Amino acid sequence: MEVTVRRTINGIFWILVYLALVMAPLFVMLIGPERPGRGFWREFSVALGFAGLGMMGLQFLLTTRFQTITAPYGIDVVYHFHRQITFVALVLILAHPVILLVETPGMLRMLNPFAGLNLVNIGLLSVLALVLLVALSVWRRGFRLRYEPWRLTHGLLATAAVVLAMVHVTMVGYYINTPDKRTLWIIMAALWIGSLVYIRIIKPLYLLTRPYKVAEVIPERGEASTLVIRPDGHRGMTFKPGQFVWLTVGSLPLFLSEHPFSISSSAMKNGAVELTIKKLGDWSSRVSEIQPGTRAYLDGPYGAFSLDMEVADGYVFLAGGVGITPIVGMLRTMADRQDRRPVQLYYGSKDFESATFREELDELKHKLNLDVVYVLEEPHEGWEGERGYITPELLARHLPEDRLTRHYFICGPVPMLNAVTRALNLLGVPQEQVHSEPFNMV
């Protein structure tokens, strides 16, 4: 209970800090004497633009992965917020020029792309960079844009949007025409730039001092492979069961080639870290070809998706496909701890043959108080277990009598995660006892 209260207080604190930083550009407007001739709608449009700019600048801070900031929520929640708040910022920033043009139609004459880099064109370029950033993020798969080029483009467009917006504000001049205003803008710009420098330069340079090596590549069911990664010249990392790391293999961490994967090994075993990766396209399709001895780098651990974060008398795990990975890590940890609390696992898989860790789950039944319910989309002939998807009716048939006191951990594709969350809600499971993590966070 004490841990939960502390996390709640920390979470509220960082929300207040975020709101204060977003509102900081608006405070700029209140500093100094009021300039005559600026009506309500013009100032309102500027306020919206400043709020949007504050949100965009803070996006760099949200991606720094500072443990102090992410711990109260889990980094998956922070990244989800990062994505959603971009849409809010886009709406606010688009509203800024729209309101100005409606309020002052004569400004249309200034929208001339051949007029050089005037303040209006600079602002327009900033908006276009932001629109393109959002479009490529939303429709990345439709554009068939590979992860690494997208990530590089994403960072460049985000930087361009914020830098051009700052240049636009500087060229307007009115909002930086006093020492107090200039000081505030300098502090905010330093925070944004510092966050970018940290995540793109300082953090990768630190990771270079803590290299790992791939010790073994183990083929698994379901077109998956487990990378056994050992620290090279240092003690490695400690982590909580269910957490994840960012992995870079075969290149330097400076090159934007890292990918997030859940840890499938027990938290009780020091040294090696195991990452089980399913062949899903792009980089993951080549994991089985990685050779032992290949240099690797791990950034982490991250995430609040862990039974160590939510102590309960019993647990229910619900996994879809490769979403079994962090859950197996938690089960292995419980086995090493000789933890006999009751656990129920619902494992959704295409078929029985592709159920990753199937044999090990059978062995874990003898070490744990574990009940496994397989749910197959395409069951083989003679299958007598559950089929289809995890539904409220299916859960009602199997959930134990103490279901309302247990904590639930869901990991899998977003549609499965949403459907199972709704099913648990229909069955009366308290929302605060349901924890989820999508495996396509990026």
N, C-alpha and C positions, 0 to 999 in steps of 0.2 A: 504494500500500500504506500509506503514511504517513497519508493522508487517511482510509482505512478504519479504521486503528487508532485515530486520534483520535476518529472518530465513535463507535466502539465504547466507548471510555473515557468519552466524554461521555454516551453512552446509559446506561451502567451507573451513572454518577454521579447522573443525574436519577432513575433508578429507586430508588436508595437514598434520595434526598431525599424522594421520594414516600412510600416506606414509613415513613420517620421521621415525616413529617407525619401520616400515617394513624394511626400508633401513639401520637402525642403525647397524644390524649385518654385513652388507656389509662394513660399515665404519671401522669395526674392522680390516678387511683385509688390509686397507690402513695405519694402524698405525704401526710404527716401520720399521726396515730395511727389504728389500726384501730378501727372502730366495732363494739361488741359486738352480737350478735343478728342479724348479716347473714350468712346461710349461703352456701355455695358457689354454688348455683343462682341466687340473687339477684344476687350479684356477677358471675357468668358472663353473665347476661342483660344487665347494665349494660355489661359489657365489649363484648358484641356490638353493643349500641346505640351506644356510643361509636365503635367502629370504623366502623359504617355512617355515623354523623354526620360523622366525619373524611373519609370518601370523598365524601359529598355536598358538604361544604364545599369540598373541593379540585376539584370539578367546575367551579367558577367559574374557578379558576386554569388548568385545562386548556383553557378556551375563550378565553383571553386572546391566543392566537396569538403568544406571545413566541418570536422566532426562535431564541433560545438554547436553549429547551426543545424546540421542534419539530424543529430541524435534524438531530439524530441519527437520527430515525425517519421524518420526513415528517409533515406535519400531517394527512394522511389516516389514518395509523396512530394518531395521537393522538386524532382524533375517533372512530375505531373503538373505541379503548380507552375513551373517554368514554362511549360507548353501552353497551358490555359491562359496565363496572364499575358502572353504575347498577343492573343486575340483581343484582349481588353485594351492593351496599349495601341494596337493597330486601329481600333475603332476611335479611340481618343485622338490619335494623331491625324487620322483622316478627317475627323470632325473639325480640326483646327482650320485648314484651308477652305473647307466647304462653307463654314460659317462666315469666314472673312469675305469670300466671294459673293455670298448672298447679301451680306451687310454692305459691301462695297463693290458693286459690279464692275467698276472701272479698273479694278485690279486684274481683270482678265487680260488686259493689254500687256501686263508684265509677264504673262505666261508664254514667253517666246524662247524656245530652246536655242535659237540662233543669236540671242541677245548677249551671249557671254555668261560668265559665272556671277550673275547678280544674286542678291539675297533670295529672290523668289526661286530661281532655278536651282540654287543650292538646296533649298528646302524641298523642292520637288524631287531632286535626286535622292535625298534622304528617305522620302516617302516611298519612292519606287524601289529602293534597296530593301526596305522593310516588307513591302508587298511581295517582292520576289522571294525573300527569305521565307515568308509564311507559305507561299505557294509551293515552293520546293519541299518544304517540310511536310505539308499535308498530302501532297501527291507524289512523294518520292518514289514509291513503288510503282505508281502508274507511269512515271517518267523513266522507270528502270534505271534509276541513278544508284550506283553502288554506294555502300555506306561510307567508305573512306573519302571519295570525291565529294559526296554530299556534306560530310562533316567539315571538310576544308572550306567549301563554298559557304556553308552555314556561318562559320566563324568570320569569314571575310565580309559577308553581307551585313552581319550584325555590327561588326566594327565600323564598316562604311556608314551604316544608317546612323549610328550614334555620333561619329566624328562629324559627318556632314550636318547633322542637327546642331551640334555645338558651334560649328562655323556659321550656320544660319543665325543662331542667337547672337553671336559676336558681331556679325554684320548688321543686324538690327540695331545693336548698340544700346538701346534704351534700358535693357534689363541688366547691363553690366557697367552702368555709367557712374557708379559710386564705389569707393573702396570696400564697403561692406558687401555689396553685391558681387564684386569681383572675387573677394575672399571666399564667399560661399560657393561660387561656381568652381573655383580652383580646388576646393576641398572635395566637392562632388566628383569632379573630373579625375582627381588623384585616386579616389576610391574606386572608380570604374576601371581606370587604367591599371591600377595596382592589382585588382582582381584578375584582369586579363594576363598581366605579366606573371602572376603567381601560378596560374593553372597551366599556362603555355610554356613557361621557361623555368621558374624556380622549382616547381613540383617535379617536372621531368628530370631536371638535373639531380635532384635528391634521389629519385628512383634509380638513377645510374649507379649510385653508390651501394645499392642493395639488389644486386642481380640474382636471378634464379636460373636453374637449368631444367629442361625437360628430362626426367629420369626414365619415363616409360609411357608408352601409348597403348592403352588397353581397349580392344574393340568390345562394344556393348551391343545389346539388342536394340532394335529400333533405329538403326543407322546412326548410332551414337558412338563416341569415343571418349575415354577418360584419360586426361593428361595428368600424370603424376609429376608434380613440379617441386623440386627441392631447392632450398636456399643455397647460394654459392658464396661462402665466406662470411656468413652471418647467421644468426639464430632463427631467422624467419619471422613469422607473425603468429600472434594469438588471435583467435576469433570466436564468436559465438555461433552455435549451430544454426544454420539457415542463412547466414550472411553471404555476401558476394564480394567479388573483387573485379577490378578492371585489369584485363590481361593484354600484354603486348608480347608477341612471339616473333623472333627472327628479325626484329628491327629495333631501333632506339625509341624510347618513349616520347621523343620530341616530334615524331613523325605522324601523330594523329591516327595511329593504327591500332588503338586499344579497343577492346570489346568487353562488356560486362558479362560475367558468368557466376552462377551460384556455386558455392563450395559444397561438394558432395562428400567430403571426408569428415571423420569424427573430429570434434573440437578438442577431444581428449588426447589426440596423438600429436606430439610435437614434431616439427620438422616439415615433412612433405605436406603439400596442399593438393587435393584432387579436384579437378574440374571436369564434369561430364558434359560434353557438348554434342548436340544433335546436328546432323547434316540438314541445314535449312536453306542453303544457298550462300552466295558471296564467300566470305572468308571461311565460314564454318564447314563448307563442303570440302575443304582441304586439310582439315584437322588430322584426319587419319594418316596423312602423308608426312606429318612432322616427325623429324628424326630425333631420337634420344641424344642429348647433349646440346640441343639447340638452346641458345640464350633466350631468357624470358624475363619479364618484369611484371610485378604485381602491385597494384595500387589498391590499398584497402586495409582491413575489411570495412564494408559499409552495410547499412540496412538495419531495420528494426524488425524484420520478419524472422523472429527467433523465439523458441519456447523459453529461452532464458530471460526474455523481455516480459513475458506474460506467464507468471507462475500460476498453475491451476492443479486441481486434483486429477484431471484427466484431459486428454486432447482428442480432437478429431482432425485428421489431415485429409484434404481433398486435392488431388493432383490430376492434371490433364497433360498427357504426353510427356515431354521433357521437363514439365513442371514438377516431376517427381524428384528432381535433383536436390533442391534444398531440403526436401522432406526426408530423403534418405540420409542426408547429413545429420538431421535431427534424430532420426531413428538410430543411426550408428552411435551417436553420442549417448543416447539413453542406454543403449546396450553396454557401452564401455563404463557407464556410471552405475550399472546394475539397477537402473530405474524401473520399478515395477508398477508405476502408475498406468492405468488403463489407457490404451490408444486404439483408435479405429482409423483405418486408412481406406478411402475411396479412391481408386485408381482408374481413371478413364483412359482407354487406349484404343487405337484403331482395331487391333486384334491381339490375341494372346501371345503370338510369336514376337511381336514388336514391343512388348511390355518390358522396358528397361529395368534391370535389377530384379527380374521376376524370381530367379533362383535365390538371390540373397534375401528377398522378402520372406520366402518360405523358411529360411534359416533363422531369421530374426524373430519369427513367431515362437521359436523355442527359447529365445533369450529374453523376450519382452512379453508383456501382457497385451499382445497385439492381435487385432482382428482385421483382415484385409478383404475388401469387397471390390472385385474387378468389375468394371463396366465397359463392355466391348461394343464398338460401333459395327464391326463386321465379325461376329463370333463364328468359330468353326462349327462344323456339323457335330451335333451331340453336346454342344455347350449348354450347361444347365444353370449357369450363373446369370447375372444381370446383363442386359444388353441395351444399346441406345446411348442415352446420356444421363447425367446425374440430375434427377428431377425431384420435386418435393415428395412425390409419391414413393420414389425409390428410397429416399432418405427416411421417410416415415416408416418404411418396412424394416430398416436396419439400425437406426439410431438407438442408443441405449436409453434407459429410463432416466439417467442423470444428464441428459443432453443439454439441459438449460444451465448447468453449472460448468460445463466444459468450455475450453477455448478452441476455436476453429482456425485452421491455417489453410488457405486456398492459394494454389499456384498453378498457372496455366495460361492458355490464350485468353485475351480479353473477353471474347464472347462467353467462354466457359466460366470465367471468373464472375462476370455479371450475372449469368443465369444461376449459378450456385449461390451467390450472395442473396438474390431474390428468393430462392428456395428456402434458405435458412431463415430469412425474414418472415416468410409465410408460416414457418413452423414455430415462430415465437422465440428464436434464439436472439438474445440481446445483441445489439449492434456492436457494443464495445467489446464483445467477446469474439468478434469475427475479424481476422487479419488476412490480408491478401497481398499478393505480389504478382504482377504480370511478368512473363519472361521475355516480352518484347518491349522493354522499357525505352529503348532508343529506336 
